[in-house]
């Protein structure tokens, strides 16, 4: 793997964003809306409940972490979709760039965009609604790491699906985070779910993050074993997603799908 080729993928994304504010604004606009909306919801809940329970670190903190996971995933898929929309694959893979270098560039692009989104969310949640991440302590770092790795894995998998099925399949990708959120137990304990959903939830690395977050807010401690399992699952998901992407790519090359890539392709 050559760093110059990975950097070239990142540089292309930078030039695209620099030349188009319409690509930059969504990086922080939607997360800002989420923070404001859920911030006022948590403020209202704090006002109407007499229990003294603070909903801000539970609900608003969960929204922030889940949005971070989504932005990491979309950081990969949006960089990939730029090549989809411009039908650039034939040009791109006619160069000496490898699959690992291409995916590395997508991951670095996601790091940049998700970091920007995270900074905006932290600034809004802290300044407007008093959300302090000091309550999570140093465990915030493994929380973000597990969510980041999970988002990267989902982004690579989603990109492979679109590469196989064609540009129209991108509409299968956008709902995936919403479909996963009930199983990931973002807003409630995993024990709330039916047993079969709990089994699915335990296979999702983000569920260990949110379970740990609620344990800390409740005055306990997060399970180190649970976080280790979540991190291990996230790494496994990345390896499987990369393998899946490489398999789909070589299938597309052998079948000539890349040369015939068009908006009407869905088979």
C-alpha positions in Angstrom: 0.0 0.0 0.0 1.4 3.4 -1.0 0.5 6.4 1.1 0.5 8.7 -2.0 -2.3 6.8 -3.6 -4.4 6.8 -0.4 -3.8 10.5 -0.1 -4.9 11.0 -3.7 -8.3 9.6 -2.8 -8.6 12.0 0.2 -7.3 14.9 -1.9 -10.0 14.3 -4.5 -12.7 14.5 -1.8 -11.1 17.7 -0.5 -11.2 19.3 -3.9 -14.9 18.3 -4.4 -15.9 19.9 -1.1 -13.8 23.0 -1.6 -15.5 23.6 -4.9 -19.1 22.9 -3.6 -20.5 24.3 -0.4 -23.5 22.1 -1.0 -21.3 19.2 -0.1 -19.9 20.8 3.1 -23.1 22.2 4.7 -24.8 18.7 5.2 -21.7 17.6 7.2 -22.9 19.7 10.1 -26.4 21.0 9.3 -28.2 17.7 10.0 -26.3 16.9 13.2 -27.0 20.5 14.4 -30.7 20.0 13.8 -30.6 16.7 15.7 -28.8 18.3 18.6 -31.2 21.2 18.9 -34.3 19.0 18.5 -33.3 16.4 21.0 -31.8 19.0 23.3 -35.2 20.7 23.7 -36.9 17.4 24.1 -34.6 16.5 27.0 -35.0 20.0 28.5 -38.8 19.5 28.4 -38.6 16.1 30.0 -36.4 17.4 32.8 -39.0 20.2 33.4 -42.1 17.9 33.6 -40.7 15.1 35.7 -40.3 15.3 39.4 -37.9 12.5 39.8 -34.8 14.7 39.5 -33.5 12.4 36.8 -31.4 14.2 34.2 -32.3 13.1 30.7 -29.6 15.2 29.0 -26.7 12.7 29.3 -29.0 9.7 28.7 -31.0 10.8 25.7 -29.0 13.7 24.2 -25.7 11.8 24.8 -27.2 8.7 23.1 -28.3 10.8 20.1 -24.9 12.4 19.8 -23.0 9.0 19.9 -25.5 7.4 17.4 -25.2 10.4 15.1 -21.4 10.0 15.2 -21.8 6.4 14.2 -24.0 7.4 11.3 -21.6 10.2 10.1 -18.7 7.8 10.1 -20.7 5.3 7.9 -21.9 8.1 5.6 -18.4 9.5 5.4 -17.3 6.3 3.7 -20.5 5.9 1.5 -20.6 9.5 0.4 -17.0 9.4 -0.7 -17.8 6.2 -2.6 -21.0 7.7 -4.1 -19.0 10.5 -5.6 -17.4 7.9 -7.8 -20.8 6.3 -8.4 -22.5 9.5 -9.5 -19.6 10.6 -11.7 -19.3 7.0 -13.2 -15.6 7.2 -12.4 -14.8 3.6 -11.6 -13.5 2.6 -15.0 -11.0 5.6 -14.8 -10.2 5.0 -11.2 -9.4 1.3 -11.4 -7.5 1.6 -14.6 -4.8 3.2 -12.5 -2.4 1.1 -10.3 -4.5 1.8 -7.2 -5.3 -1.3 -5.1 -8.5 -2.1 -3.3 -6.8 -1.6 0.1 -5.5 1.8 -1.0 -9.0 2.9 -2.3 -10.7 1.8 0.9 -8.0 3.4 3.0 -8.7 6.7 1.2 -12.4 6.3 1.9 -11.7 5.7 5.6 -9.4 8.7 5.9 -12.1 10.9 4.2 -14.6 9.6 6.8 -12.3 10.4 9.6 -12.1 14.0 8.4 -15.9 14.5 7.9 -17.0 12.6 11.0 -14.5 14.6 13.2 -16.0 17.8 11.9 -19.5 16.6 12.7 -18.5 15.4 16.1 -17.0 18.8 16.9 -20.2 20.6 15.9 -22.3 18.2 18.0 -20.1 18.6 21.1 -20.1 22.4 20.8 -23.9 22.6 20.5 -24.7 20.0 23.1 -22.3 21.6 25.6 -23.0 25.3 25.0 -26.8 25.1 24.6 -27.9 22.2 26.8 -25.1 21.7 29.3 -24.1 18.2 28.2 -20.8 17.4 29.8 -18.9 14.3 28.7 -16.9 14.4 31.9 -19.6 12.2 33.2 -18.4 9.4 30.9 -14.7 9.9 31.9 -12.0 8.3 29.9 -14.4 5.6 28.7 -15.6 8.1 26.1 -12.5 7.2 24.1 -13.3 3.5 23.7 -17.0 4.4 23.2 -16.1 6.5 20.2 -13.5 4.0 19.0 -16.1 1.2 18.9 -18.6 3.4 17.1 -16.0 4.5 14.7 -14.9 1.0 13.8 -18.5 -0.1 13.4 -19.4 2.9 11.2 -16.4 2.1 8.9 -17.4 -1.5 8.6 -21.0 -0.6 7.8 -19.9 2.0 5.3 -17.6 -0.5 3.4 -20.3 -3.1 3.4 -22.9 -0.6 2.0 -20.5 0.5 -0.7 -20.0 -3.1 -1.7 -23.7 -3.5 -2.0 -24.0 -0.5 -4.3 -21.0 -1.7 -6.4 -22.7 -5.0 -6.9 -26.3 -3.8 -7.5 -25.7 -0.5 -9.2 -26.4 3.2 -8.4 -30.1 2.7 -7.8 -29.3 0.5 -4.8 -28.1 3.5 -2.9 -31.7 3.9 -1.7 -31.2 0.6 0.1 -28.4 2.1 2.1 -29.8 5.2 3.6 -32.4 3.4 5.9 -29.8 0.9 7.3 -28.9 3.0 10.5 -32.7 3.4 11.2 -33.2 -0.3 10.9 -30.3 -1.1 13.2 -31.1 1.4 15.9 -33.9 -0.6 17.6 -31.5 -3.6 17.9 -28.6 -1.4 19.0 -30.6 -0.3 22.1 -29.7 3.3 21.6 -32.4 4.7 23.9 -33.2 1.8 26.2 -31.6 -1.2 27.8 -31.0 -4.3 25.7 -33.1 -6.2 28.3 -36.2 -4.2 27.1 -36.2 -6.0 23.8 -37.8 -9.4 23.0 -35.4 -12.2 23.4 -34.8 -12.7 19.6 -34.0 -9.0 19.2 -31.6 -9.3 22.2 -29.6 -12.0 20.3 -29.4 -9.7 17.3 -28.4 -6.8 19.4 -25.5 -8.6 21.0 -24.0 -9.1 17.6 -24.0 -5.4 17.0 -20.9 -3.6 18.5 -22.8 -0.3 19.2 -25.1 -2.0 21.7 -22.2 -2.5 24.0 -21.4 1.2 23.9 -24.9 2.3 24.8 -25.2 -0.3 27.5 -22.0 0.9 29.0 -23.1 4.5 28.7 -26.3 3.9 30.6 -24.4 1.9 33.3 -22.2 5.0 34.0 -25.2 7.4 34.1 -26.9 5.1 36.5 -24.0 5.3 38.9 -22.4 2.1 38.1 -19.4 1.2 35.9 -19.3 0.1 32.3 -18.3 -3.5 31.7 -14.8 -3.8 30.4 -15.5 -7.2 29.1 -18.5 -5.9 27.2 -16.5 -3.1 25.6 -13.8 -5.6 24.7 -16.4 -7.8 23.0 -17.8 -4.8 21.2 -14.4 -3.8 20.0 -13.6 -7.3 18.8 -16.9 -7.5 17.0 -16.2 -4.2 15.3 -12.8 -5.3 14.1 -14.3 -8.6 12.8 -17.0 -6.6 11.0 -14.3 -4.5 9.3 -12.4 -7.5 8.1 -15.5 -9.2 6.8 -16.7 -6.0 5.1 -13.3 -5.5 3.4 -13.3 -9.1 2.2 -16.9 -8.7 0.9 -15.9 -5.5 -0.9 -12.9 -7.2 -2.5 -15.1 -10.2 -3.6 -17.7 -7.9 -5.1 -15.0 -5.9 -6.9 -13.4 -8.9 -8.6 -16.8 -10.2 -9.5 -17.6 -6.8 -11.1 -14.3 -6.9 -13.0 -14.8 -10.5 -14.3 -18.4 -9.8 -15.3 -17.7 -6.5 -16.9 -20.0 -4.6 -14.5 -17.6 -1.7 -14.0 -17.5 -1.0 -17.8 -21.3 -1.1 -18.0 -21.9 0.8 -14.8 -24.9 3.1 -15.2 -27.9 4.5 -13.3 -30.1 1.8 -14.7 -28.0 -1.1 -13.5 -29.6 -3.1 -10.7 -28.7 -6.7 -11.4 
